[in-house]
Amino acid sequence: FACEAGAILAGAAAADRERLAEFGSAIGLAFQLADDLLDLTADARQMGKATGKDAAAGKATLVALHGANWARDQLQGLVDQAHALLHPYGEDAVLLKQAAKFVAARNS
């Protein structure tokens, strides 16, 4: 809803609100996948916090269930989906596209 809220406040058309809601869902899931992937693959120094907490707690994350390679593929797919959703907005969506890339590429 976070991405859709701006469109609602701006009085955007229903199609734009829906598109931005889908964008928000895509980058939200991408963020969670990236976070779970980092918890599995990064070290505590790189992250600035303890890692491996999900596995230690026995959490059934998508990364734990499907593996790191699957998660990386899904992460890229979500970024591609986010970019495709923003295509109709052209240059007006550059910052949102950069945000989607950042979410997937972060290393801490």
Secondary structure as a PSIPRED ss2 file (coil, helix, strand):
# PSIPRED VFORMAT (PSIPRED V4.0)

   1 F C   1.000  0.000  0.000
   2 A H   0.000  1.000  0.000
   3 C H   0.000  1.000  0.000
   4 E H   0.000  1.000  0.000
   5 A H   0.000  1.000  0.000
   6 G H   0.000  1.000  0.000
   7 A H   0.000  1.000  0.000
   8 I H   0.000  1.000  0.000
   9 L H   0.000  1.000  0.000
  10 A C   1.000  0.000  0.000
  11 G C   1.000  0.000  0.000
  12 A C   1.000  0.000  0.000
  13 A C   1.000  0.000  0.000
  14 A H   0.000  1.000  0.000
  15 A H   0.000  1.000  0.000
  16 D H   0.000  1.000  0.000
  17 R H   0.000  1.000  0.000
  18 E H   0.000  1.000  0.000
  19 R H   0.000  1.000  0.000
  20 L H   0.000  1.000  0.000
  21 A H   0.000  1.000  0.000
  22 E H   0.000  1.000  0.000
  23 F H   0.000  1.000  0.000
  24 G H   0.000  1.000  0.000
  25 S H   0.000  1.000  0.000
  26 A H   0.000  1.000  0.000
  27 I H   0.000  1.000  0.000
  28 G H   0.000  1.000  0.000
  29 L H   0.000  1.000  0.000
  30 A H   0.000  1.000  0.000
  31 F H   0.000  1.000  0.000
  32 Q H   0.000  1.000  0.000
  33 L H   0.000  1.000  0.000
  34 A H   0.000  1.000  0.000
  35 D H   0.000  1.000  0.000
  36 D H   0.000  1.000  0.000
  37 L H   0.000  1.000  0.000
  38 L H   0.000  1.000  0.000
  39 D H   0.000  1.000  0.000
  40 L H   0.000  1.000  0.000
  41 T H   0.000  1.000  0.000
  42 A C   1.000  0.000  0.000
  43 D C   1.000  0.000  0.000
  44 A H   0.000  1.000  0.000
  45 R H   0.000  1.000  0.000
  46 Q H   0.000  1.000  0.000
  47 M H   0.000  1.000  0.000
  48 G C   1.000  0.000  0.000
  49 K C   1.000  0.000  0.000
  50 A C   1.000  0.000  0.000
  51 T C   1.000  0.000  0.000
  52 G C   1.000  0.000  0.000
  53 K H   0.000  1.000  0.000
  54 D H   0.000  1.000  0.000
  55 A H   0.000  1.000  0.000
  56 A H   0.000  1.000  0.000
  57 A C   1.000  0.000  0.000
  58 G C   1.000  0.000  0.000
  59 K C   1.000  0.000  0.000
  60 A C   1.000  0.000  0.000
  61 T C   1.000  0.000  0.000
  62 L H   0.000  1.000  0.000
  63 V H   0.000  1.000  0.000
  64 A H   0.000  1.000  0.000
  65 L H   0.000  1.000  0.000
  66 H H   0.000  1.000  0.000
  67 G C   1.000  0.000  0.000
  68 A H   0.000  1.000  0.000
  69 N H   0.000  1.000  0.000
  70 W H   0.000  1.000  0.000
  71 A H   0.000  1.000  0.000
  72 R H   0.000  1.000  0.000
  73 D H   0.000  1.000  0.000
  74 Q H   0.000  1.000  0.000
  75 L H   0.000  1.000  0.000
  76 Q H   0.000  1.000  0.000
  77 G H   0.000  1.000  0.000
  78 L H   0.000  1.000  0.000
  79 V H   0.000  1.000  0.000
  80 D H   0.000  1.000  0.000
  81 Q H   0.000  1.000  0.000
  82 A H   0.000  1.000  0.000
  83 H H   0.000  1.000  0.000
  84 A H   0.000  1.000  0.000
  85 L H   0.000  1.000  0.000
  86 L H   0.000  1.000  0.000
  87 H H   0.000  1.000  0.000
  88 P H   0.000  1.000  0.000
  89 Y H   0.000  1.000  0.000
  90 G H   0.000  1.000  0.000
  91 E H   0.000  1.000  0.000
  92 D H   0.000  1.000  0.000
  93 A H   0.000  1.000  0.000
  94 V H   0.000  1.000  0.000
  95 L H   0.000  1.000  0.000
  96 L H   0.000  1.000  0.000
  97 K H   0.000  1.000  0.000
  98 Q H   0.000  1.000  0.000
  99 A H   0.000  1.000  0.000
 100 A H   0.000  1.000  0.000
 101 K H   0.000  1.000  0.000
 102 F H   0.000  1.000  0.000
 103 V H   0.000  1.000  0.000
 104 A H   0.000  1.000  0.000
 105 A H   0.000  1.000  0.000
 106 R C   1.000  0.000  0.000
 107 N C   1.000  0.000  0.000
 108 S C   1.000  0.000  0.000
